[in-house]
Each structure stands twice: as structure tokens, then as C-alpha cells.
């Protein structure tokens, strides 16, 4: 249900710890590339469950009660184990998932009065079965998609901000160019004025030279 980069197997969540959880979902949240792990440990108390099923098949009410009690004790022990080994904020979420791979086993566990609440309150562990785990993963997938959209939106806004910055620099460059062009135009106009003045001087000089030549010829 998840892409390979979204989860890990046999993950050592606590630094310098040899304990490894079977599966953990990789969540963003810490600085850099370090993930926050959501630990998922599968437990299958097969013997306890089989004793319960057998007692019911035999119509053994006392055996059924005892089997349910043993199942509850076993689940509390497993939840404590998950808490002590794998729940370690900020390296992990502040809760873990205890996965029961049979819907019948999960149904028996959640039907025990107060068990779910105690596991969550005391051990910070939530029971999940095949269906509820799928729901959790689907919710996380939606979260991943939201994060991707937010990241893309952030990238778009950074691009827009960069474009605005570039446009500001471009406008400044255009203003400078316009100023330079205006200065160049003014300089060219000044050159034109000077050229006309010089031409007038040259015309006067040429006329004066011709007048002197005519005077010399007459002499």
C-alpha cells in the first residue's frame, strides 16, 4: 500500500540500540533528511487465541474466561514491549501500532472492556487489524499527497517570488537603460548643436577666405 521509500523494515529507531521493529512508516518532521518513524510491530498470540477458540467450541465458559484473560495479559505485555523498545520521540512518533493479523483476533481484543483505552493511555500503543491498518495507511497516503502538494505549492511560490525579484531587477535595468538613452540623446542633440555652430563658423571662414582672394586678385 506504500511506496518503498515511504516505509522501512527491521528499523533501529533508537540511536545506538540493537532493537529493531519489523516495520516502520517513514514520516517527515525532523530537520534535514532524518525521518520520524511510526513503528508497527506484528504480534500473533496464536496459542492464546487457539485456547479461546477451543474453549468456545467445547462450551467451556470457565476456559473461555481464562483464555480471554490470558489474551489480555499477553497483549498488554506486547504493548509494553513496543513502548519500551520502539517509541522514542523525536526519532519516532509518540505512539506505535500493534498489528493483529486476524480479524477474529482483533475483534476479540477490542471487545475486551477498557483494553484499548488502557493500551493507548498506559503504553501509547494502538491495536490495529488488517482492515484498520489499511485505513491507517490510506490516511497516511493522503497525508503524503498533501505534503507533496504543499511542497509543490511552496516551490511555485518561491518561483513566483524569484520572478518578482527578477522583474524588479529588470525594471531597474530598463530604467537605467532609459536614463542612459536619454543622456545619449541629449549628448547627440548637443553634438548636433555644436555641429551646426561649427558649420556656421566654417561658412563664415569660407566666405572670409573668398573675400580675401578677391581682394588679392584685384590688386
C-alpha positions in Angstrom: 0.0 0.0 0.0 3.0 2.3 0.4 5.9 3.0 -1.9 9.2 1.5 -0.8 10.7 4.9 0.2 7.7 5.5 2.5 8.5 2.7 5.0 11.4 0.7 6.3 11.8 -2.9 7.5 13.8 -4.0 10.6 14.3 -0.4 11.6 16.5 0.6 14.5 14.6 3.6 15.7 16.6 4.5 18.9 20.2 5.6 18.3 22.8 3.1 19.4 20.1 0.5 20.0 20.1 -3.1 18.8 16.3 -3.3 18.9 14.7 -3.4 15.5 11.0 -3.0 14.8 9.6 -5.2 12.0 8.1 -2.3 10.0 8.0 1.5 10.4 6.4 4.1 8.3 8.7 7.0 7.3 7.2 10.4 8.2 8.6 13.9 7.6 9.1 16.2 10.5 12.7 16.3 11.7 15.4 18.6 10.4 17.4 17.5 7.4 16.7 14.1 5.8 16.2 12.3 9.1 12.6 10.8 9.3 10.2 10.3 12.1 9.3 6.7 12.3 5.8 5.2 13.1 6.6 1.8 14.5 4.4 -1.2 13.5 5.0 -4.5 15.3 3.0 -7.6 14.3 2.0 -9.9 17.2 0.2 -13.2 16.8 -0.5 -14.8 20.2 -1.6 -18.0 18.4 -1.7 -20.3 21.5 -3.8 -17.9 23.5 -6.2 -17.4 20.6 -6.4 -21.2 19.9 -7.2 -21.9 23.6 -10.0 -19.3 23.4 -11.5 -20.8 20.2 -11.2 -24.3 21.6 -12.9 -23.3 24.9 -15.8 -21.8 22.9 -16.1 -24.9 20.7 -16.2 -27.1 23.8 -18.7 -24.8 25.6 -16.2 -24.3 28.4 -17.2 -21.0 29.9 -14.5 -21.0 32.6 -11.9 -21.9 30.0 -13.2 -19.1 27.7 -12.9 -16.6 30.6 -9.4 -17.8 31.4 -8.3 -17.7 27.7 -9.6 -14.1 27.3 -7.8 -13.1 30.5 -4.6 -14.6 29.2 -5.0 -12.9 25.8 -5.5 -9.6 27.5 -2.3 -10.1 29.7 -0.4 -11.1 26.6 -1.4 -8.0 24.6 -0.5 -5.7 27.5 2.9 -7.3 27.7 3.4 -6.9 23.9 2.3 -3.3 24.1 4.7 -2.6 26.9 7.5 -4.2 24.8 6.7 -1.9 21.8 6.7 1.1 24.1 10.0 0.3 25.7 11.8 -0.7 22.5 10.5 1.4 19.7 8.6 4.6 20.9 11.3 7.2 21.2 10.4 10.8 20.2 11.7 12.7 18.3 13.1 9.7 16.4 9.6 8.1 16.4 6.0 9.2 16.8 4.8 9.3 20.3 2.7 6.2 19.7 3.1 2.8 18.0 0.8 0.2 16.3 0.4 -3.3 17.5 -0.8 -5.3 14.5 -3.0 -8.4 14.9 -3.1 -10.3 11.6 -6.5 -11.9 12.1 -9.8 -10.0 12.1 -11.2 -12.5 14.6 -8.3 -12.0 17.0 -8.6 -8.2 16.6 -12.3 -8.4 17.3 -11.7 -10.3 20.5 -9.1 -7.8 21.6 -11.2 -4.7 21.0 -14.2 -6.3 22.7 -12.4 -6.5 26.0 -13.8 -3.7 28.2 -11.3 -0.9 28.7 -8.4 -2.7 27.0 -8.0 -0.4 24.0 -8.0 2.7 26.2 -5.5 1.2 28.7 -3.1 0.3 25.9 -3.3 3.8 24.4 -3.1 5.6 27.8 -0.5 3.5 29.6 1.6 2.2 26.7 0.8 4.6 23.9 0.0 1.7 21.6 -3.0 1.3 19.3 -4.3 -2.0 18.2 -4.9 -2.5 14.5 -6.2 -5.4 12.5 -6.0 -6.0 8.7 -8.8 -3.6 7.9 -7.9 -0.9 10.3 -4.2 -1.0 9.4 -5.3 -0.4 5.7 -7.4 2.6 6.9 -4.4 4.0 8.8 -2.1 3.5 5.8 -4.6 5.1 3.4 -4.9 8.1 5.8 -1.1 8.4 5.8 -1.1 8.2 2.0 -3.4 11.2 1.9 -1.0 12.9 4.2 1.9 12.2 1.9 -0.1 13.5 -1.0 -0.9 16.7 0.9 2.7 17.2 1.8 3.7 16.8 -1.9 1.1 19.4 -2.9 2.3 21.7 -0.1 5.9 21.2 -1.2 5.0 21.9 -4.8 3.0 24.9 -3.8 6.0 26.2 -1.8 8.1 25.7 -4.9 5.7 27.6 -7.0 5.6 30.5 -4.5 9.4 30.5 -4.5 9.4 30.6 -8.3 6.9 33.5 -8.2 9.0 35.3 -5.7 12.1 34.8 -7.8 10.2 36.1 -10.9 9.1 39.1 -8.9 12.7 39.7 -7.9 13.9 39.3 -11.4 11.2 41.6 -12.7 12.3 44.2 -10.2 15.9 43.9 -11.3 14.7 44.0 -15.0 12.7 47.2 -14.4 15.7 48.7 -12.7 17.9 47.8 -15.7 15.3 49.2 -18.1 15.2 52.5 -16.1 18.9 52.7 -16.2 19.0 52.0 -19.9 16.3 54.6 -20.5 18.3 57.1 -18.5 21.4 56.2 -20.5 19.5 56.5 -23.7 18.1 59.9 -22.6 21.6 61.0 -21.7 22.9 59.7 -25.0 20.1 61.5 -26.9 20.8 64.7 -25.0 24.5 64.3 -25.9 23.6 63.7 -29.5 21.4 66.8 -29.5 24.3 68.7 -28.0 26.6 67.3 -30.7 24.1 68.4 -33.3 24.0 71.9 -31.9 27.8 72.1 -31.9 27.9 70.7 -35.4 25.6 73.5 -36.6 27.6 76.1 -34.8 30.9 74.8 -36.3 29.3 74.7 -39.8 28.3 78.3 -39.4 31.9 79.2 -38.4 33.2 77.3 -41.3 30.8 79.0 -43.7 31.9 82.4 -42.3 35.5 81.4 -42.6 35.0 80.2 -46.2 33.3 83.5 -47.1 36.1 85.5 -45.5 38.7 83.5 -47.4 36.9 84.1 -50.7 36.7 87.8 -49.9 40.4 87.9 -49.3 41.1 86.0 -52.5 39.0 88.5 -54.5 40.8 91.5 -52.9 44.2 89.9 -53.8 43.2 89.4 -57.4 42.1 93.0 -57.8 45.4 94.2 -56.5 
